[in-house]
Amino acid sequence: MGRLIVITTPDLATGFELAGVETFAAQSPQEAETILCRLLESEEASLIAVRQDLLQAMDRQLQRRVEVSYRPVVMAIPGGTSATSGEGRQRYIAELIRRAIGFHITFEADRRQTS
């Protein structure tokens, strides 16, 4: 059975831990990179969520590796300053689903009119 593991900054780690999620607090992008590499090699997780700014600061080669990884799926989570909205969120979720199951999913807006 796979697990969810979160890599985030110390200020957000406690919240994930309180929710029962296995969490690694990284002081720097380099520390987060080390943790992520270890998790990728161990194959312990099905889903690894990494704080977006940490992931974006990692080595480009590692970023490409996680972009094509289907197990575990590595996804970026916003750091609390801004979240993806609307169509961008749909594209992001569709890409995560495609990576996880191998199929591209499209979302259609509800176009029903209410009277």
MMTF fields as JSON, N, C-alpha, C and O atoms, coordinates in Angstrom:
{
  "mmtfVersion": "1.0.0",
  "mmtfProducer": "UNKNOWN",
  "numBonds": 459,
  "numAtoms": 460,
  "numGroups": 115,
  "numChains": 1,
  "numModels": 1,
  "chainsPerModel": [1],
  "groupsPerChain": [115],
  "chainIdList": ["A"],
  "bondAtomList": [4, 2, 8, 6, 12, 10, 16, 14, 20, 18, 24, 22, 28, 26, 32, 30, 36, 34, 40, 38, 44, 42, 48, 46, 52, 50, 56, 54, 60, 58, 64, 62, 68, 66, 72, 70, 76, 74, 80, 78, 84, 82, 88, 86, 92, 90, 96, 94, 100, 98, 104, 102, 108, 106, 112, 110, 116, 114, 120, 118, 124, 122, 128, 126, 132, 130, 136, 134, 140, 138, 144, 142, 148, 146, 152, 150, 156, 154, 160, 158, 164, 162, 168, 166, 172, 170, 176, 174, 180, 178, 184, 182, 188, 186, 192, 190, 196, 194, 200, 198, 204, 202, 208, 206, 212, 210, 216, 214, 220, 218, 224, 222, 228, 226, 232, 230, 236, 234, 240, 238, 244, 242, 248, 246, 252, 250, 256, 254, 260, 258, 264, 262, 268, 266, 272, 270, 276, 274, 280, 278, 284, 282, 288, 286, 292, 290, 296, 294, 300, 298, 304, 302, 308, 306, 312, 310, 316, 314, 320, 318, 324, 322, 328, 326, 332, 330, 336, 334, 340, 338, 344, 342, 348, 346, 352, 350, 356, 354, 360, 358, 364, 362, 368, 366, 372, 370, 376, 374, 380, 378, 384, 382, 388, 386, 392, 390, 396, 394, 400, 398, 404, 402, 408, 406, 412, 410, 416, 414, 420, 418, 424, 422, 428, 426, 432, 430, 436, 434, 440, 438, 444, 442, 448, 446, 452, 450, 456, 454],
  "bondOrderList": [1, 1, 1, 1, 1, 1, 1, 1, 1, 1, 1, 1, 1, 1, 1, 1, 1, 1, 1, 1, 1, 1, 1, 1, 1, 1, 1, 1, 1, 1, 1, 1, 1, 1, 1, 1, 1, 1, 1, 1, 1, 1, 1, 1, 1, 1, 1, 1, 1, 1, 1, 1, 1, 1, 1, 1, 1, 1, 1, 1, 1, 1, 1, 1, 1, 1, 1, 1, 1, 1, 1, 1, 1, 1, 1, 1, 1, 1, 1, 1, 1, 1, 1, 1, 1, 1, 1, 1, 1, 1, 1, 1, 1, 1, 1, 1, 1, 1, 1, 1, 1, 1, 1, 1, 1, 1, 1, 1, 1, 1, 1, 1, 1, 1],
  "groupList": [{"groupName": "MET", "atomNameList": ["N", "CA", "C", "O"], "elementList": ["N", "C", "C", "O"], "formalChargeList": [0, 0, 0, 0], "bondAtomList": [1, 0, 2, 1, 3, 2], "bondOrderList": [1, 1, 2], "singleLetterCode": "M", "chemCompType": "L-PEPTIDE LINKING"}, {"groupName": "GLY", "atomNameList": ["N", "CA", "C", "O"], "elementList": ["N", "C", "C", "O"], "formalChargeList": [0, 0, 0, 0], "bondAtomList": [1, 0, 2, 1, 3, 2], "bondOrderList": [1, 1, 2], "singleLetterCode": "G", "chemCompType": "PEPTIDE LINKING"}, {"groupName": "ARG", "atomNameList": ["N", "CA", "C", "O"], "elementList": ["N", "C", "C", "O"], "formalChargeList": [0, 0, 0, 0], "bondAtomList": [1, 0, 2, 1, 3, 2], "bondOrderList": [1, 1, 2], "singleLetterCode": "R", "chemCompType": "L-PEPTIDE LINKING"}, {"groupName": "LEU", "atomNameList": ["N", "CA", "C", "O"], "elementList": ["N", "C", "C", "O"], "formalChargeList": [0, 0, 0, 0], "bondAtomList": [1, 0, 2, 1, 3, 2], "bondOrderList": [1, 1, 2], "singleLetterCode": "L", "chemCompType": "L-PEPTIDE LINKING"}, {"groupName": "ILE", "atomNameList": ["N", "CA", "C", "O"], "elementList": ["N", "C", "C", "O"], "formalChargeList": [0, 0, 0, 0], "bondAtomList": [1, 0, 2, 1, 3, 2], "bondOrderList": [1, 1, 2], "singleLetterCode": "I", "chemCompType": "L-PEPTIDE LINKING"}, {"groupName": "VAL", "atomNameList": ["N", "CA", "C", "O"], "elementList": ["N", "C", "C", "O"], "formalChargeList": [0, 0, 0, 0], "bondAtomList": [1, 0, 2, 1, 3, 2], "bondOrderList": [1, 1, 2], "singleLetterCode": "V", "chemCompType": "L-PEPTIDE LINKING"}, {"groupName": "THR", "atomNameList": ["N", "CA", "C", "O"], "elementList": ["N", "C", "C", "O"], "formalChargeList": [0, 0, 0, 0], "bondAtomList": [1, 0, 2, 1, 3, 2], "bondOrderList": [1, 1, 2], "singleLetterCode": "T", "chemCompType": "L-PEPTIDE LINKING"}, {"groupName": "PRO", "atomNameList": ["N", "CA", "C", "O"], "elementList": ["N", "C", "C", "O"], "formalChargeList": [0, 0, 0, 0], "bondAtomList": [1, 0, 2, 1, 3, 2], "bondOrderList": [1, 1, 2], "singleLetterCode": "P", "chemCompType": "L-PEPTIDE LINKING"}, {"groupName": "ASP", "atomNameList": ["N", "CA", "C", "O"], "elementList": ["N", "C", "C", "O"], "formalChargeList": [0, 0, 0, 0], "bondAtomList": [1, 0, 2, 1, 3, 2], "bondOrderList": [1, 1, 2], "singleLetterCode": "D", "chemCompType": "L-PEPTIDE LINKING"}, {"groupName": "ALA", "atomNameList": ["N", "CA", "C", "O"], "elementList": ["N", "C", "C", "O"], "formalChargeList": [0, 0, 0, 0], "bondAtomList": [1, 0, 2, 1, 3, 2], "bondOrderList": [1, 1, 2], "singleLetterCode": "A", "chemCompType": "L-PEPTIDE LINKING"}, {"groupName": "PHE", "atomNameList": ["N", "CA", "C", "O"], "elementList": ["N", "C", "C", "O"], "formalChargeList": [0, 0, 0, 0], "bondAtomList": [1, 0, 2, 1, 3, 2], "bondOrderList": [1, 1, 2], "singleLetterCode": "F", "chemCompType": "L-PEPTIDE LINKING"}, {"groupName": "GLU", "atomNameList": ["N", "CA", "C", "O"], "elementList": ["N", "C", "C", "O"], "formalChargeList": [0, 0, 0, 0], "bondAtomList": [1, 0, 2, 1, 3, 2], "bondOrderList": [1, 1, 2], "singleLetterCode": "E", "chemCompType": "L-PEPTIDE LINKING"}, {"groupName": "GLN", "atomNameList": ["N", "CA", "C", "O"], "elementList": ["N", "C", "C", "O"], "formalChargeList": [0, 0, 0, 0], "bondAtomList": [1, 0, 2, 1, 3, 2], "bondOrderList": [1, 1, 2], "singleLetterCode": "Q", "chemCompType": "L-PEPTIDE LINKING"}, {"groupName": "SER", "atomNameList": ["N", "CA", "C", "O"], "elementList": ["N", "C", "C", "O"], "formalChargeList": [0, 0, 0, 0], "bondAtomList": [1, 0, 2, 1, 3, 2], "bondOrderList": [1, 1, 2], "singleLetterCode": "S", "chemCompType": "L-PEPTIDE LINKING"}, {"groupName": "CYS", "atomNameList": ["N", "CA", "C", "O"], "elementList": ["N", "C", "C", "O"], "formalChargeList": [0, 0, 0, 0], "bondAtomList": [1, 0, 2, 1, 3, 2], "bondOrderList": [1, 1, 2], "singleLetterCode": "C", "chemCompType": "L-PEPTIDE LINKING"}, {"groupName": "TYR", "atomNameList": ["N", "CA", "C", "O"], "elementList": ["N", "C", "C", "O"], "formalChargeList": [0, 0, 0, 0], "bondAtomList": [1, 0, 2, 1, 3, 2], "bondOrderList": [1, 1, 2], "singleLetterCode": "Y", "chemCompType": "L-PEPTIDE LINKING"}, {"groupName": "HIS", "atomNameList": ["N", "CA", "C", "O"], "elementList": ["N", "C", "C", "O"], "formalChargeList": [0, 0, 0, 0], "bondAtomList": [1, 0, 2, 1, 3, 2], "bondOrderList": [1, 1, 2], "singleLetterCode": "H", "chemCompType": "L-PEPTIDE LINKING"}],
  "groupTypeList": [0, 1, 2, 3, 4, 5, 4, 6, 6, 7, 8, 3, 9, 6, 1, 10, 11, 3, 9, 1, 5, 11, 6, 10, 9, 9, 12, 13, 7, 12, 11, 9, 11, 6, 4, 3, 14, 2, 3, 3, 11, 13, 11, 11, 9, 13, 3, 4, 9, 5, 2, 12, 8, 3, 3, 12, 9, 0, 8, 2, 12, 3, 12, 2, 2, 5, 11, 5, 13, 15, 2, 7, 5, 5, 0, 9, 4, 7, 1, 1, 6, 13, 9, 6, 13, 1, 11, 1, 2, 12, 2, 15, 4, 9, 11, 3, 4, 2, 2, 9, 4, 1, 10, 16, 4, 6, 10, 11, 9, 8, 2, 2, 12, 6, 13],
  "groupIdList": [1, 2, 3, 4, 5, 6, 7, 8, 9, 10, 11, 12, 13, 14, 15, 16, 17, 18, 19, 20, 21, 22, 23, 24, 25, 26, 27, 28, 29, 30, 31, 32, 33, 34, 35, 36, 37, 38, 39, 40, 41, 42, 43, 44, 45, 46, 47, 48, 49, 50, 51, 52, 53, 54, 55, 56, 57, 58, 59, 60, 61, 62, 63, 64, 65, 66, 67, 68, 69, 70, 71, 72, 73, 74, 75, 76, 77, 78, 79, 80, 81, 82, 83, 84, 85, 86, 87, 88, 89, 90, 91, 92, 93, 94, 95, 96, 97, 98, 99, 100, 101, 102, 103, 104, 105, 106, 107, 108, 109, 110, 111, 112, 113, 114, 115],
  "secStructList": [7, 7, 7, 3, 3, 3, 3, 3, 7, 2, 2, 2, 2, 2, 2, 2, 2, 2, 6, 6, 7, 3, 3, 3, 3, 7, 1, 1, 2, 2, 2, 2, 2, 2, 2, 2, 2, 2, 2, 2, 2, 2, 6, 7, 7, 1, 3, 3, 3, 3, 3, 2, 2, 2, 2, 2, 6, 1, 7, 2, 2, 2, 2, 2, 2, 2, 2, 2, 7, 7, 1, 1, 3, 3, 3, 3, 3, 7, 7, 1, 1, 7, 7, 7, 7, 2, 2, 2, 2, 2, 2, 2, 2, 2, 2, 2, 2, 2, 2, 2, 2, 1, 7, 7, 7, 7, 7, 7, 7, 7, 7, 7, 7, 7, 7],
  "xCoordList": [0.851, 0.0, 0.885, 1.831, 0.596, 1.382, 1.045, 0.031, 1.928, 1.738, 1.912, 2.558, 1.297, 1.498, 2.599, 2.567, 3.564, 4.637, 4.743, 4.677, 4.905, 5.0, 6.397, 6.933, 6.97, 8.224, 7.884, 7.438, 8.095, 7.724, 8.699, 9.677, 8.42, 9.252, 8.806, 7.676, 9.684, 9.335, 8.071, 7.344, 7.787, 6.604, 5.291, 4.265, 5.296, 4.078, 4.047, 3.0, 5.171, 5.273, 4.311, 3.699, 4.169, 3.331, 1.878, 1.228, 1.377, -0.002, -0.219, -1.232, 0.713, 0.597, 0.722, -0.002, 1.644, 1.822, 0.557, 0.16, -0.076, -1.317, -2.432, -3.338, -2.362, -3.354, -3.016, -3.751, -1.905, -1.532, -0.702, -0.56, -0.147, 0.647, 2.124, 2.621, 2.811, 4.254, 4.9, 4.697, 5.677, 6.182, 7.669, 8.169, 8.367, 9.771, 9.884, 9.427, 10.489, 10.699, 12.097, 13.086, 12.173, 13.449, 13.75, 12.905, 14.938, 15.366, 15.751, 15.751, 16.08, 16.551, 16.14, 15.783, 16.189, 15.907, 16.896, 16.525, 18.133, 19.129, 18.768, 18.904, 18.308, 17.882, 16.648, 16.548, 15.716, 14.521, 14.899, 14.307, 15.874, 16.353, 16.933, 16.664, 17.72, 18.304, 17.212, 17.271, 16.221, 15.099, 14.341, 14.032, 14.041, 13.291, 14.045, 13.447, 15.329, 16.125, 16.086, 15.953, 16.201, 16.157, 14.794, 14.728, 13.718, 12.38, 12.151, 11.499, 12.682, 12.542, 13.257, 12.775, 14.397, 15.162, 14.516, 14.607, 13.863, 13.301, 11.971, 11.575, 11.282, 9.974, 8.959, 8.085, 9.066, 8.142, 6.8, 5.775, 6.793, 5.592, 4.935, 5.594, 3.616, 2.879, 2.74, 2.703, 2.663, 2.515, 3.419, 3.361, 4.249, 5.114, 4.706, 4.79, 4.266, 3.888, 5.023, 5.448, 5.513, 6.645, 6.205, 5.562, 6.558, 6.231, 6.789, 7.947, 5.964, 6.263, 7.577, 8.36, 7.833, 9.059, 10.297, 11.35, 10.195, 11.323, 11.58, 12.722, 10.504, 10.635, 11.2, 12.037, 10.745, 11.22, 12.688, 13.349, 13.205, 14.603, 15.552, 16.768, 15.009, 15.834, 16.522, 16.175, 17.498, 18.247, 17.295, 16.368, 17.527, 16.638, 16.542, 15.48, 17.633, 17.619, 16.68, 15.958, 16.695, 15.786, 14.341, 13.438, 14.118, 12.772, 12.239, 11.082, 13.079, 12.656, 12.354, 11.407, 13.174, 12.957, 11.59, 10.881, 11.217, 9.927, 8.759, 7.647, 8.986, 7.92, 7.467, 6.297, 8.358, 8.016, 7.78, 7.431, 7.962, 7.758, 6.27, 5.465, 5.917, 4.521, 4.339, 3.213, 5.4, 5.348, 6.693, 7.67, 6.769, 5.665, 5.354, 6.199, 4.137, 3.767, 4.292, 4.049, 5.01, 5.524, 4.759, 4.731, 4.14, 3.354, 3.779, 4.205, 3.656, 3.959, 2.723, 1.605, 2.938, 1.84, 2.19, 3.339, 1.236, 1.505, 1.99, 1.623, 2.818, 3.372, 2.495, 2.93, 1.296, 0.39, 0.229, -0.615, 1.011, 0.91, -0.094, -0.848, -0.11, -1.075, -1.38, -0.509, -2.595, -3.009, -3.457, -3.941, -3.288, -3.756, -5.278, -5.906, -5.872, -7.325, -7.872, -7.151, -9.164, -9.885, -9.287, -9.013, -9.087, -8.596, -7.205, -6.911, -6.352, -5.018, -5.061, -4.272, -5.977, -6.137, -6.605, -6.128, -7.528, -8.02, -6.896, -6.78, -6.069, -4.937, -3.974, -3.484, -3.713, -2.799, -3.324, -2.574, -4.599, -5.191, -5.212, -4.916, -5.558, -5.579, -4.188, -4.061, -3.159, -1.786, -1.405, -0.755, -1.793, -1.519, -2.215, -1.626, -3.465, -4.202, -3.549, -3.402, -3.158, -2.501, -1.241, -0.992, -0.445, 0.788, 0.5, 1.228, -0.554, -0.857, -1.458, -1.12, -2.355, -3.054, -2.725, -3.113, -2.024, -1.63, -2.657, -2.49, -3.721, -4.743, -4.908, -4.799, -5.169, -5.438, -6.926, -7.764, -7.241, -8.628, -8.897, -8.09, -10.031, -10.416, -11.64, -12.493, -11.708, -12.825, -13.719, -13.239, -15.005, -15.95, -16.748, -17.232, -16.871, -17.63, -19.108, -19.618, -19.777, -21.201, -21.895, -21.813, -22.573, -23.177, -24.686, -25.368, -25.217, -26.666, -27.101, -26.429, -28.215, -28.812, -29.83, -30.599, -29.845, -30.883, -31.931, -31.603, -33.193, -34.289, -34.681, -35.59],
  "yCoordList": [-1.184, 0.0, 1.231, 1.313, 2.172, 3.386, 4.384, 4.282, 5.347, 6.373, 7.745, 7.924, 8.72, 10.125, 10.638, 10.419, 11.313, 11.94, 13.384, 13.659, 14.309, 15.732, 16.23, 15.912, 17.013, 17.719, 19.203, 19.725, 19.868, 21.278, 22.001, 21.422, 23.251, 24.047, 23.817, 23.391, 24.095, 23.855, 24.576, 24.053, 25.764, 26.504, 25.838, 26.102, 24.98, 24.291, 22.819, 22.177, 22.291, 20.862, 20.423, 19.361, 21.203, 20.822, 20.601, 19.673, 21.434, 21.276, 19.947, 19.285, 19.554, 18.266, 17.113, 16.122, 17.25, 16.216, 16.05, 14.926, 17.161, 17.1, 16.415, 15.826, 16.493, 15.827, 14.35, 13.63, 13.9, 12.498, 12.131, 10.951, 13.131, 12.888, 12.814, 13.632, 11.824, 11.736, 12.944, 13.18, 13.702, 14.986, 15.123, 14.724, 15.689, 16.04, 17.554, 18.145, 18.173, 19.619, 19.898, 19.398, 20.695, 21.032, 22.504, 23.363, 22.791, 24.166, 24.889, 26.119, 24.112, 24.705, 23.819, 22.657, 24.368, 23.537, 22.377, 21.302, 22.586, 21.516, 20.363, 19.195, 20.7, 19.669, 18.942, 17.721, 19.682, 19.073, 18.143, 17.076, 18.545, 17.732, 16.412, 15.354, 16.473, 15.266, 14.324, 13.118, 14.878, 14.077, 13.445, 12.254, 14.242, 13.747, 12.618, 11.601, 12.786, 11.741, 10.441, 9.358, 10.557, 9.369, 8.678, 7.451, 9.453, 8.877, 8.23, 7.19, 8.838, 8.268, 6.929, 6.013, 6.814, 5.564, 4.479, 3.298, 4.862, 3.879, 3.312, 2.232, 4.008, 3.597, 3.378, 2.519, 4.15, 4.042, 4.696, 4.26, 5.716, 6.545, 6.323, 5.985, 6.522, 6.555, 7.987, 8.252, 8.915, 10.332, 11.135, 11.002, 11.966, 12.867, 14.286, 14.693, 15.028, 16.426, 17.294, 17.155, 18.189, 19.046, 20.501, 20.889, 21.295, 22.721, 23.281, 23.047, 24.011, 24.461, 25.228, 24.969, 26.167, 26.941, 26.088, 26.361, 25.06, 24.144, 23.338, 23.186, 22.824, 22.018, 22.831, 22.339, 24.076, 24.919, 25.294, 25.603, 25.271, 25.634, 24.441, 24.603, 23.26, 22.058, 21.981, 22.694, 21.099, 20.846, 20.525, 19.731, 21.139, 20.97, 19.512, 19.071, 18.762, 17.351, 16.552, 15.671, 16.861, 16.204, 16.612, 15.779, 17.866, 18.321, 17.531, 17.111, 17.33, 16.553, 15.102, 14.497, 14.556, 13.18, 13.02, 12.05, 13.962, 13.825, 14.158, 13.683, 14.957, 15.27, 14.029, 13.931, 13.087, 11.876, 10.674, 9.599, 10.832, 9.737, 9.44, 10.344, 8.168, 7.8, 7.082, 6.967, 6.612, 6.053, 6.245, 5.624, 7.06, 7.83, 9.058, 9.541, 9.542, 10.814, 11.896, 11.86, 12.851, 13.976, 15.206, 15.531, 15.887, 17.07, 18.248, 18.087, 19.432, 20.66, 21.12, 21.038, 21.604, 22.199, 23.652, 23.96, 24.535, 25.954, 26.196, 25.482, 27.212, 27.538, 28.448, 28.917, 28.713, 29.529, 30.943, 31.681, 31.352, 32.716, 32.844, 33.815, 31.873, 31.924, 30.51, 29.639, 30.297, 28.986, 29.105, 30.151, 28.022, 27.982, 28.015, 27.39, 28.743, 28.826, 28.544, 28.58, 28.261, 28.096, 27.08, 25.943, 27.501, 26.624, 26.083, 24.929, 26.893, 26.443, 25.29, 24.351, 25.354, 24.273, 23.002, 21.909, 23.14, 21.972, 21.311, 20.086, 22.113, 21.561, 20.835, 19.75, 21.446, 20.865, 19.515, 18.54, 19.451, 18.198, 17.156, 15.985, 17.574, 16.644, 16.064, 14.879, 16.874, 16.39, 15.402, 14.397, 15.659, 14.711, 13.376, 12.313, 13.437, 12.212, 11.463, 10.242, 12.195, 11.557, 10.832, 9.702, 11.484, 10.852, 9.639, 8.647, 9.706, 8.619, 7.401, 6.268, 7.623, 6.493, 6.297, 5.287, 7.236, 7.075, 7.52, 7.253, 8.193, 8.684, 10.18, 10.708, 10.847, 12.288, 12.485, 11.939, 13.264, 13.556, 15.022, 15.894, 15.286, 16.676, 16.98, 16.121, 18.204, 18.646, 19.532, 20.354, 19.361, 20.194, 20.991, 20.447, 22.265, 23.131, 22.77, 22.366, 22.92, 22.686, 23.846, 24.987, 23.558, 24.647, 24.676, 25.332, 23.972, 23.994, 25.356, 25.969, 25.82, 27.075, 26.8, 25.844, 27.617, 27.475, 28.551, 29.686, 28.197, 29.143, 29.812, 30.642],
  "zCoordList": [0.0, 0.0, 0.0, 0.784, -0.854, -0.95, 0.134, 0.824, 0.254, 1.273, 0.657, -0.375, 1.347, 1.027, 1.934, 3.145, 1.356, 2.116, 1.651, 0.453, 2.593, 2.286, 2.646, 3.707, 1.744, 2.004, 1.974, 0.953, 3.085, 3.184, 4.099, 4.574, 4.333, 5.23, 6.679, 6.918, 7.637, 9.05, 9.503, 10.347, 8.966, 9.398, 9.005, 9.63, 7.985, 7.559, 7.971, 7.893, 8.402, 8.702, 9.799, 9.689, 10.832, 11.965, 11.544, 12.024, 10.665, 10.199, 9.498, 9.725, 8.656, 7.975, 8.968, 8.875, 9.918, 10.936, 11.773, 12.084, 12.138, 12.912, 12.131, 12.719, 10.807, 9.958, 9.757, 9.081, 10.343, 10.249, 9.043, 8.722, 8.363, 7.164, 7.544, 8.317, 6.991, 7.208, 6.532, 5.341, 7.299, 6.822, 7.082, 8.134, 6.117, 6.273, 6.157, 5.179, 7.15, 7.137, 6.603, 7.139, 5.547, 4.927, 5.145, 4.89, 5.612, 5.853, 4.56, 4.506, 3.511, 2.254, 1.083, 1.275, -0.126, -1.302, -1.439, -1.911, -1.035, -1.11, -0.172, -0.534, 1.031, 1.973, 1.441, 1.559, 0.862, 0.275, -0.875, -1.037, -1.661, -2.779, -2.27, -2.839, -1.21, -0.616, -0.127, -0.364, 0.554, 1.056, -0.103, -0.071, -1.127, -2.274, -2.982, -3.331, -3.193, -3.852, -3.052, -3.621, -1.735, -0.88, -0.995, -1.068, -1.01, -1.127, -2.495, -2.59, -3.54, -4.881, -4.984, -5.651, -4.331, -4.357, -3.507, -3.843, -2.409, -1.482, -1.951, -1.511, -2.825, -3.345, -2.226, -2.345, -1.134, -0.008, -0.294, 0.23, -1.104, -1.266, -2.622, -3.605, -2.649, -3.909, -4.395, -5.597, -3.429, -3.738, -2.816, -1.593, -3.418, -2.656, -3.019, -4.177, -2.019, -2.222, -1.703, -0.556, -2.553, -2.214, -2.333, -3.308, -1.334, -1.402, -2.713, -3.055, -3.427, -4.784, -4.897, -5.811, -3.984, -4.11, -3.865, -4.441, -3.024, -2.824, -4.091, -4.524, -4.68, -5.896, -7.053, -7.81, -7.193, -8.294, -8.147, -9.138, -6.923, -6.694, -6.821, -6.717, -7.042, -7.142, -8.499, -9.44, -8.567, -9.785, -10.941, -10.784, -12.086, -13.244, -13.685, -14.123, -13.577, -13.958, -13.044, -13.511, -11.747, -10.816, -11.113, -11.033, -11.45, -11.805, -12.998, -12.999, -14.01, -15.185, -14.792, -15.294, -13.887, -13.431, -12.774, -13.043, -11.916, -11.237, -12.156, -11.928, -13.183, -14.142, -14.894, -15.264, -15.127, -15.877, -14.977, -15.465, -13.693, -12.753, -12.606, -12.382, -12.735, -12.517, -11.173, -10.691, -10.579, -9.233, -8.592, -9.011, -7.617, -7.059, -7.917, -8.671, -7.784, -8.395, -7.455, -6.249, -8.021, -7.246, -7.698, -8.884, -6.746, -7.094, -6.238, -5.094, -6.81, -6.08, -5.329, -5.837, -4.115, -3.352, -3.084, -2.768, -3.203, -2.978, -1.554, -0.621, -1.414, -0.109, 0.715, 1.767, 0.292, 1.074, 0.558, 1.067, -0.439, -0.939, -2.074, -2.13, -2.975, -4.071, -4.526, -4.522, -4.908, -5.387, -6.828, -7.262, -7.558, -8.928, -8.913, -8.059, -9.857, -9.863, -11.247, -12.244, -11.284, -12.545, -13.479, -13.095, -14.716, -15.767, -15.453, -15.763, -14.848, -14.482, -13.503, -13.609, -12.547, -11.572, -12.276, -11.97, -13.208, -13.934, -14.727, -14.735, -15.39, -16.14, -15.206, -15.521, -14.057, -13.081, -12.593, -12.551, -12.227, -11.744, -12.86, -12.623, -14.063, -15.196, -15.445, -15.752, -15.317, -15.512, -14.423, -14.711, -13.179, -12.096, -12.355, -12.155, -12.8, -13.093, -14.246, -14.195, -15.289, -16.438, -16.001, -16.419, -15.156, -14.686, -13.813, -13.872, -13.003, -12.08, -12.778, -12.437, -13.761, -14.374, -15.848, -16.436, -16.446, -17.833, -18.856, -20.046, -18.423, -19.339, -19.165, -18.059, -20.263, -20.204, -19.957, -20.675, -18.944, -18.574, -18.893, -18.57, -19.526, -19.746, -18.903, -18.681, -18.445, -17.627, -18.473, -19.255, -18.312, -19.033, -18.007, -17.014, -18.26, -17.351, -17.414, -18.459, -16.299, -16.231, -16.934, -16.481, -18.032, -18.842, -18.707, -19.495, -17.715, -17.524, -17.023, -16.193, -17.525, -17.106, -16.017, -16.115, -14.988, -13.983, -14.19, -14.535, -13.98, -14.193, -12.919, -12.912]
}
